[in-house]
Amino acid sequence: MTGQVIVSVSGIREETAQVVADFAAEMDRRSVPLSLLVAPRLEDKYRLVSDAVTQDWLRDRRDRGDAIVLHGYDQAATKYRRAEFAVLPEHEARLRLIAADRVLEEVGLRTRLFAPPRWVASPGAVAVLPNAGFRLLAGMTAVRDLAHDTAVRSHVIGLGDGFRAEPWRCRAMVLSASRGARRGRLVRLAVSAKQLGKTGPRQTVLDAVDLALHHGAAATVYRWPMQAAVREVA
């Protein structure tokens, strides 16, 4: 059975645009599209609507085959040390999803794909996603087709954005990517733009991608409807 590999990048903003663009060029040379995780607001009062450079880059990458995935509204912890959507009740989750959706529509980046910050969504958040117009949920341990109520089990292997980037974690990413691809599974690699600015983590992701491709994994992105091949990998 042929495996697949998805590579996602978070924390994209004007300050990280160049390092992400350089990484995207490396992926282009490997014919690997990216899933770009986008949030309307980030720390330090960042606002996507005021960042024309990043907007243009994201639209260009989408037109070239990358996927835009909503990655929360402002990524602020709603409870101490809990990610934005990790414990939200339905009403609050709906308000944040609607607000984020409107911002992405305004800047021409609307998407039906959702990956919660740190990949964790509460039952309330999951329940309101379909009514808010979303069709795919990329969570920590599975990718769910919300319209057809199906899922593919696959654990995110990440550096940054809630994951540690210590040497042991880097080694684990490479080994996990190699093992998953050899077994014909869906390999999900995630990295933050901040970590791409560091030599070790950046090389780790490149090595993990190269090994997955070496073992025959086909490069893809988060998308809806999910490809038949992805469903079969479960």
C-alpha positions in Angstrom: 0.0 0.0 0.0 1.3 3.4 -0.9 1.6 5.9 1.9 1.1 9.7 1.8 2.8 12.7 3.4 1.4 16.0 4.3 3.7 18.9 5.3 2.1 21.9 7.2 3.6 25.2 8.3 2.2 27.5 10.9 3.1 31.0 12.3 3.3 32.6 8.8 3.6 36.4 9.0 5.7 39.2 7.4 8.6 38.6 9.9 8.8 34.9 8.9 7.9 35.3 5.3 11.4 34.8 3.9 12.3 31.7 5.9 8.9 30.2 5.0 9.4 31.1 1.3 12.9 29.5 1.4 11.4 26.3 2.8 8.6 26.4 0.3 11.2 26.5 -2.5 12.8 23.4 -1.0 9.5 21.7 -1.1 8.8 22.9 -4.7 12.1 21.2 -5.7 10.7 18.0 -4.3 7.2 18.5 -5.8 5.7 18.6 -2.3 2.8 21.0 -1.8 2.3 22.7 1.6 -0.6 23.0 3.9 -0.4 26.6 5.2 -2.0 27.1 8.6 -3.3 30.6 8.8 -4.7 32.6 11.8 -6.2 36.1 11.5 -4.5 37.2 14.6 -1.2 36.2 16.4 0.8 37.4 19.3 2.3 40.9 19.5 -0.9 42.4 18.1 -0.4 40.8 14.6 -3.3 41.2 12.2 -3.4 39.4 8.9 -5.6 42.1 7.4 -2.8 44.6 7.8 -0.1 42.3 6.4 -0.4 42.7 2.6 2.9 40.9 2.0 1.8 37.7 3.6 -1.7 37.9 2.0 -0.1 38.1 -1.4 2.3 35.2 -0.7 -0.5 33.0 0.6 -2.7 33.6 -2.3 0.1 32.9 -4.8 0.9 29.7 -3.0 -2.7 28.6 -3.0 -2.9 29.3 -6.7 0.1 27.0 -7.2 -1.5 24.1 -5.3 -0.9 24.7 -1.6 -3.8 24.4 0.8 -5.0 27.2 3.1 -6.1 25.9 6.5 -7.7 28.0 9.2 -5.6 27.7 12.4 -7.7 29.4 15.0 -8.8 33.0 15.4 -6.2 34.6 17.6 -4.6 31.5 19.2 -5.0 32.9 22.6 -5.3 30.5 25.5 -8.9 30.4 26.7 -7.8 28.8 29.9 -4.4 28.6 31.6 -2.1 26.7 29.3 -4.9 25.4 27.2 -5.0 26.1 23.4 -7.6 28.3 21.9 -10.2 25.7 20.9 -9.2 23.0 23.4 -12.0 23.6 26.0 -14.5 26.0 24.3 -18.2 25.4 24.5 -20.2 25.5 21.3 -21.3 29.1 21.5 -17.8 30.5 22.0 -16.3 28.2 19.4 -19.0 29.3 16.9 -18.3 33.0 17.5 -14.5 32.6 17.0 -15.0 30.5 13.9 -17.4 33.0 12.3 -15.0 35.9 13.1 -12.0 34.0 11.6 -14.0 33.0 8.5 -15.0 36.6 7.8 -11.4 37.8 8.0 -10.2 35.1 5.6 -13.0 35.9 3.2 -12.1 39.6 3.4 -8.5 38.9 2.4 -9.4 36.3 -0.3 -8.2 33.3 1.6 -11.4 31.6 2.7 -11.1 27.9 3.4 -13.3 25.0 4.4 -10.4 23.3 6.2 -9.7 23.7 10.0 -6.7 22.7 12.1 -7.1 24.0 15.7 -4.1 25.5 17.5 -2.0 22.8 18.9 -4.3 20.4 17.0 -6.8 20.1 19.9 -10.5 20.9 19.5 -13.2 20.5 22.2 -16.4 18.5 21.6 -18.2 21.8 21.4 -15.9 23.1 18.7 -16.1 19.9 16.7 -19.9 20.0 16.9 -20.2 23.5 15.4 -17.7 23.2 12.7 -20.1 21.8 10.0 -22.7 24.5 10.7 -19.9 27.1 10.4 -19.2 25.8 6.9 -16.1 23.7 7.6 -15.7 20.3 6.0 -12.4 19.0 7.2 -10.9 18.8 10.7 -7.2 18.1 11.0 -6.8 17.1 14.7 -3.9 15.6 16.7 -4.7 12.0 16.0 -6.9 11.9 13.0 -8.1 13.8 9.9 -11.9 13.9 9.9 -14.3 14.4 7.0 -17.1 16.3 8.7 -19.5 16.1 5.9 -19.3 12.3 5.5 -18.5 11.5 9.2 -15.4 9.5 8.3 -11.9 9.8 9.6 -8.3 8.7 8.9 -6.2 7.9 11.9 -2.8 9.6 11.8 -0.9 11.4 14.5 0.7 14.8 13.9 4.5 14.7 14.1 5.5 18.3 14.9 8.2 20.8 15.8 7.0 24.1 17.4 3.4 25.3 17.7 3.0 23.3 20.9 5.6 20.6 20.1 9.1 20.6 21.5 12.0 21.0 19.1 14.7 19.3 21.2 17.2 17.0 19.6 15.3 13.8 20.7 12.1 15.2 19.2 13.9 15.9 15.9 15.2 12.3 15.8 11.7 11.0 16.6 10.2 13.0 13.7 12.7 11.5 11.2 12.2 7.9 12.5 8.4 8.2 12.6 8.2 9.6 9.1 10.4 6.8 7.8 8.4 4.1 9.6 5.0 5.5 8.6 5.9 5.8 4.9 7.4 2.2 4.9 4.1 0.9 6.3 2.0 2.8 3.7 0.5 5.2 6.2 -0.5 8.8 6.1 2.5 10.8 7.5 1.6 14.2 8.9 4.6 16.6 9.4 4.1 20.0 11.0 6.5 22.8 11.7 6.2 26.4 12.8 7.8 29.2 10.9 9.9 30.0 14.0 11.5 26.6 14.0 12.2 26.8 10.3 14.5 29.7 11.1 16.7 27.3 13.1 19.1 25.0 11.3 18.5 21.8 13.2 14.7 21.7 13.1 14.6 22.9 9.4 17.0 20.1 8.4 15.0 17.6 10.4 11.8 18.4 8.4 13.8 18.2 5.2 15.2 14.8 6.2 11.8 13.5 7.3 10.2 14.6 4.0 13.1 13.0 1.9 12.8 9.7 3.8 9.0 9.6 3.3 9.4 10.2 -0.4 12.2 7.7 -0.6 9.9 5.0 0.8 7.3 5.8 -1.8 4.9 8.2 0.0 2.9 10.5 -2.3 2.9 14.2 -1.3 -0.5 15.7 -0.7 -2.2 18.4 1.3 -5.2 18.7 3.6 -8.2 18.9 1.3 -11.9 18.1 1.0 -13.3 15.8 -0.1 -10.5 13.6 1.1 -8.9 11.6 -1.6 -9.9 7.9 -1.8 -6.3 6.9 -1.3 -6.2 8.8 2.0 -9.3 7.0 3.3 -7.8 3.7 2.4 -4.6 4.4 4.5 -6.6 4.3 7.8 
